[in-house]
Each structure stands twice: as C-alpha cells, then as structure tokens.
C-alpha cells in the first residue's frame, strides 16, 4: 500500500517593503526544510505588510485566499517562515482545520527525523516544550474556561487549568535538570580530553556546506552524507594520529538562517563542542551564488561570535571549489568575502576531489602552534 505524502502550503509575511531579495532566500530555504520534513510543497503565499496581524499573522483577505488553496489542493499543513504566537497558531488551525506550524517547529521536526541518540532526542524534546507549553496553556484556558463555568475562587475549571500547567512545567523542569546533568558530564569529558594535551578542532558551518564530507576526507572515514539538512545532530569525535597533526577532529551540527535563540539554549550540550574547541573550521560552500554565500557566511559568523568564538580561533575552508567554472570565479568570491574574513585564515578545498586538503592541514597546524596549551572555555 502506497503511503500518501503530506502536502504543505508555505507562507511568509514580509514586513520590510524594501526587501527585494532576502525574502526569496528565506522562502526557498523554507521550501527545502519542508521537503526535508517529508512534505510535498503545493505552493506558497507571500504577504507584504508593515506589521504582522496579531490574530492570524496574515490579513483576513489573505487568509481567505490561503483557505481556498488549502481546499482546492488538499493541503495538510500550513508552514510559516515567521514565528507564530500561540494565539495565531490556534486561530489559524481553527479557521483552516489543518496543522499549522512555523519554522521553529519545522526545524525541530527535521531534527526529530534525523536524531538517533538519546541526548539529541532529549534536547529536541526540551526545545519543543518552549513552544508547546504556552500553546497548551492557551488550549487549557479555552477548554476549561477558567472561573466561568463554575463561579468561585477555586472552580473545577481553574483546578484543571492549573493542573495542566503544573504538569507541563514539571516536565520541562525535569528535562532541564537532565540536560544540565548531561552537560556537566560532557564538561568533565571535555576536561579529561584537555588534560591529554591534544587540541580539539571542530568543523562547523551552514547545513549542506559539506562539513561531514570534509570530516570524512580528513579522517578517511565514511560517515553518512546526505543533501538533507541537519544530518548531523550529535557531535562525532575522531583522533587524527598523524605525525604532523595530532588532533581530535569533531563534526557537529549545522547552522541555519534566523536561528532561534531558544534552539541555541536547548542544544547547549552539542554547542559546547564548538565553544570548547581550540580551533573552529567554518566550512563555506563556495559553489553557492555570491549573494547566498555571503549571507550564509555572515549568518555563521554571527552565530559563532554569539558563542564567544574569537577570530584567532577560527579559520575558513571554502569547500566545493572543484565545482567552480574558473579560478576567476573563486578569486571574485574571495575578494567579495574579504570584508567578512579579513582577520581570518582561509583556504580553498574540495572534500570530494581532496584538492587543498594538504594546505588545510598545514593551516590547521600553523594556527594550533600559536596555542601554547589547549584550554577548556566556559560557555
């Protein structure tokens, strides 16, 4: 029996009328993420509005237009790029009678599909609760109609409401305690590695930049590689035992544009691998269009600096250089990227053809030679 694919309709509210480019990238990224979550994208709606509608995110006229698309095309889910409030989500689901989610929930759906280890699932569940609790509280308040059906200071509806809220908060507290315990265990593990005296080099970057391919090329391993976003959720360590370069190499989670701070908070354990690294290799897909490459670079650099990674602890590997049409294209892109990387060491590489790997290895060694002793860095 053939399983029917779920259809999704995408929606983005553009609040900057002067944005003639960025919204297209965001919509295309939403399309790719939706496909990765298992949806067939049936179409999309864009609304230009200086302010997001408080009740529905979109105006009533646009909502009717979306409803028509939903009915005609048999859409199963409406996916917003914009972050929805609990009230907006509730109103939209009530009006459209289908699942409604935003990019935060969509990203976690992909994480859930990709996760295989207990720690990843634990962090995903905590991140889900950040959105789920206010929504469930809203549903509970509507369902129980606190203080209306049974007048009195402690009505039955009020008891039920507070019991629901207390249960959710208790679950979150338990998860936070478990995450914190595992984080302390992880810090102890990182400290033990530090005492060995072998530096740690972490590979990171935008999703699909070729991080895992680069990790495989440097280690001669065969970790699974996929065009689907967020294939790597839990960090993977490997000891490179070379005479000229002996390091712990780490492959870790990829970044995405407009990354919600709540996701960063929930995945603190995974991100500790980046925070604690002696050197971070920012992997950039140089085969992207120039504007997209620069935008994704800027996104990654902003995230790394928010994690307190200083420039001297970073180098940039411009990956997939073998895909470029000419050396002139590489030179043009490097020149345009210079304002972003002027203080950073960088090199051109191809994980697929292995071009530039020797240069990258030498660059890693030279940067690490500036470090007298690997030091664990508190986040």
N, C-alpha and C positions, 0 to 999 in steps of 0.2 A: 504494500500500500504506500503510495507516494505521499510524503509529508508536505503539506501546503506551506509555502513561505509566507511570512507575515509581511504585509505592506505598510510602509511608513510614508507619511507626508511631512516634509520639512518646513519649518517656519523660522524666519529671522526678522526681528524688528530693528530697523536701522535708525538710530537716534541722531546720527550726525549726517545732515543733508549734504555736507561737503565730502563725505567719504564715497569716492567713486571707484575704489579698488579693494580696500581691505575687506569689505563685507562679502565680496565674491570669494575671497580666500577662505573666509570663515564658513560660508555656505558649502563650499567644496569640501572643506575638512569635515563638516557635519555629515555630508553625504558619505565620505569614506568611513567615518566612525559608525554610521548607521548600518552600512554594509557589513562592517566587521562584527556588529552586534547581531547579525543574522537577518536584517530587514532587506526587503526589496523596496527601493525608493521609487514611489509612484509619481512624485513631483514635489514642487516647493512653492512657498508663498513668501514674498518679501513685502513688508510694510515700512514706509518711511514716516516716522512720527517723532517729534522732538521729545516726547515723553511716552514711556511705556504705560499702557492702560492698566490702572490699578486692579480692576476686576478680572480682566481676561487677557492681559498683555497686549492684545490687538483690539482695534475698534470693533464695534458691533457689525458694521458693514463688511469688514474683512473676515470676521468670524462666520458670517453667513456664507461668504464665498468659500471659506475653508470647509464648512459643513457640506456644501454642495459637492466639493471634490471628494470628501470622505464617503458620501453616499454613492456617488457615481462610480468611484474606482474601488470600492470595497476596502477602504483603508482601515488597518487595525490599530495604528498608533500615530499620534501626532508628536513630532520631535522638535523642540525649540532649541535654537542656539542660545538664546537668552536664558538666564536663570529665573525660574519661576518661584513665586511665593506659594505658600500652602493654599492661600485663598484662590490665587489664579489657577493653580492645578485643579483644585476642587471644582471651581466654576466651569472650567474647560471640559473636564471629564463628565460633569453633569449635563452640559449642553451638547456634547458630541457623542456621548455614550461609547467612547473608546479610551484606550490607555493614552495618557499624556505624560511625557517626560521631557526633562531639559538635558543639556549637555553633561551636567554633573552626574545625573542618574544614568545617562547613556554610557559615559566613560566607565562607571562602576559596573555596568552590565558587561562590558567588554573585559574588564578586569576579572570578573567572576568566571567568564568563559575560559580565560587564559590561565587562571590560578590552579595550581595542583597541590601546593603545600599548605600546611595548617596556618603558618604565620601570615601568608598572603590573604587567606580567607578571613582570618581574624581582623586584619587591618581593613579589608573590604567591608566587613560587617560593621565595624565602628564608623567608617565613612558613610555607610548607608544610613545609620541611625541619626547622623547630623541632619539629614533631610527628612527622615521618616518620623522622628519624634514630633516636630511641630505640625506635620500633616496629620498624624494620628491624633494629636491633641485637638486639632480642629474638628476632625471627624467625630471624636468623642463628645466634644462640646455641642455639636449639632445633634448628634444622636440622642444624647441624654437630656438635652435642653435644660441645662443646669438651673435649678431653682424655679422652674416654671410649672412643670407638671405636678410637682409635689411641694407646695409652698412650705417654707420653713428654713431655718439656718443650715440644717444638715439633711436636705432632702435625699430621696433614693437616687435621683439623677445625679446629684452632686457627689454622693458617695461613689457611684460607679465611675464618674468622670475622674475623680481624684485617684481611684484605684488603678484606672488605666494609665494615667500619667505617671503614678508612682512606679508601676511595673516597668514602663519604658525607661524611666530614669535609672531604675535599679539595674536593668540590663546594660545600659550604657556605662554605668559606674563599674560594673563587673568586667566589661570589656576593656575599659580604660586601665583598670588595675592589672589585668592580664597582659595588656600591651606594655605597660610600664615595667612589669616584672621581666618580660622578654627583652625589653630594651636594656635593662640593667645587665641581664645575662649577655646580651650582644656586646655591650660596652666592655664587660670583663673579657670576652673573647677577643675583641679588638685590642685590648690592653696586653693580652698574652701574645698576640701576634707582634705588637710593637716591641715587646721585650726580646723577641727573637732577633730583632735588628734588621729585618728585611723590609724594605719600603713597600708601600701599597700604591698601586696605580689603578685608578678607576676609569673605565670607559663609559662615557655618557653622551647625551645628545638628543636631538629630536627623534621621535619614533620614525622608523624606516630609513634612518640615515646610514644604516649599515653597521651598527655597533657590534652586534653579535657576529656578523661576518668578519669584522676586524679582529674581534676576540679569537675567533676560530683560526684566522690567518696567523696570528701571533703565537698561538698555543698549539697549532696543528690538531686541534680538537674538531669535533663535528656536532656542536650544539645545534639544535633545530633552528632554522632560519625561515621566516615567513613574511610575506608582504603585509600581513595583517598587523595592525597597530598593537603595541603592548604585548608582544610575545614573551618578553622577559619581565617578570614581576618581582621575583626573588633574586637577590644578587648571587652570582656564581664566582667563587674564588678559584684561582689556579696558580700554582707556584711555577714561575718560569725559572728553570735551574741553570740558565746559561752562564758561561764564564764571564762574559762581558756585561750581562744584565740579569741579575737575580732579584726578582720582584714577585710580589703577589699581584696578579692581574685580576681585576674584578669587572664583570659585565653586569650592568644594573639597569634599572627601569628607564624608559624613555620619557621625554617631555612632550607637552602639547601646548598650544597657544591658549592664553587666558586660563591658565591652570588655577583652579580654585584653592585659596589658602587652606580650606578645610581638608582637601586631599593631601596637601603637604603635611598638615598636622597629623592626619590619620596614618600616613605612611612614613612616620618619623623613623621607625626602625630601619626600613630599607634605605632611606635617605642618609642615615648615619654612616653608611658605607662611603657615600660621597663626601660627607663632612669630614670624616676621619682620614681620608686618603692623603698621602704625601703629594701626589700628583694626579690631576684630573685631565683626561684626554677628551676634549669636546669634539665629537665626530660630526662633521658637517657634510651634507650631500651637495657636492659642488655641481652635480648634474641638474639640480633644480633650476628653474628660471632665476634670473638675477634677483628680482624683487622678492621672490619667495625665499630664496637662500638667505638674503639679508634679514628678512623678517624672522625667519626661524632661528638664525644665529642670535639676533637680538633677544628673542624670547628665551633661549637657553642661557645666554649670559646674564640676563636679569634674574633668572631662577637661581643660577649658581651663586651670584653675588648675594642674593637673599639668604642663601645657605652659608654665607660668610666665607666663600672661597675667594681668596685673593688672587690677583693676576699672576703672581710669581708661582702659584701652584697650578696653573693651567697651561695647556698647550692645545693647539687646534690641528686636527687631522682632517684635511679636505679630502673626503673619500669619493670614490667612483670617478676619479679623474680619467680613467680609461674610456668613459662614455662620451667625454667631450669631443667636439668636432675638430678642435685645433688647440695648439699651445696658446694662440692668441686669445681664445675664449677663457682659458684658465687665467691668463695674465690680466684680462679685463676684470674678471670676477674678484681676483685677489686685490687689485687696485681699489675696486669699489668697496671691498670689505675692510680695507685698511683702517678707516676711522673707528671700526668696532674692535679691531685686533691689534692696534699699533704697538701695544706693550706686550703682546703675547707671541710666544714662539709658535711656528706653524710649519706644516709641510703638506705636500700633495701625495696622496696614496690611493691605491686601489686594492681593496681586500680581495677582490675576485682574481685579478691578474698578479697580485703580490707586488706590483710596482710601488716603489717608495718605502717598502717595509724596513729595509736596512737603514734608510735615512731616519725613519720614525724611531727605530730602536736606538740609534745614536743620539737622537734628540732627547728621548726619554732619559738616557744615561747622563747626558750633559746637564739636564735640568735637575736630576736627582743628586748629582755631585755637589750641587750648591747647598744641599741639605746635610748638615753635619750629623743629625740624628733624627730618625722618624719620631714624631711626637703625636700622641693622640690629642685630638682637638675637641673640646667640649662644645656641644651644639648650643 
